[in-house]
Amino acid sequence: MTMKYELIIYWSEVDDSFIAEVPELPGCAADGKTYLEALQNAQTVMQEWIETAEELGRPIPQPKGKLAYA
């Protein structure tokens, strides 16, 4: 499954980790000690988010690309 959702990755001093958020998938976020680890973890979490939504019969947003508030 190709993930075409926008990712926002930033450093969090509080968490001492990189945080990767997927704004189009509510509550979908991951972290990692490196930028790459956060990215890889986000890809896993996006897939799990979509699989769970499918199992529950919930709508899955279509990727919109760059968001206005990003």
N, C-alpha and C positions, 0 to 999 in steps of 0.2 A: 504494500500500500504506500503510495507516494504522499508525503505530508507537504502540503503547500501552504500551510498556515504561517502567518507572521510570528516570529519569535522575538522577544525582547530579552536580551541577556545583559545583566549588570552585576557589578561587585557589591556585595553586602558586607559592610564592616561588622554588623551585629551578628550575622551568621558565619562570618569568616569563610564565605563561599561565593561562587558565582550563582546567580539566580536566573533561571530561564522561565519566562512567563509566556503563555499562549493566550493573548487577549480574546480571541474568537471562540475559545473553548473555556467557558466559565470554570474557575477553580483549577485549571490545568497549569501546573508549574512543577519545576524540578530544580535541583541544585547540584553543584559539583565543586570539588576543590580546584579544578581547572576549567577554563572556558570550554574546552573540548568535552570534558566530562559532563558539564552542565548541558551541552548541546545533545550529547548522546543520551543522557537521561531524559531529556525533554522529548526526544523522538520516541522513546519507549513509553513514556507517560501519555503522549498524544495517541499512540496506537491503542493503549489500554483504555483511554477516555472514550475513544470511538467505539471500541468493542463493547464496553459497558453500556453506552448509549444505545447501541443496536440491540443488545440483550434486553434492555428495559423498554424498548420501543420509543425511545425519545428521539427528537429531531437532531440531526447532525448538521451544524452550520456549514455552508459552502465557503471555502476559502475566498477571501476578498482581496488578498494582496496587502499592500501597504495601507494601514489604517490612518485616518486623519489625526488621531491623537498620539500616534507613536512617534 
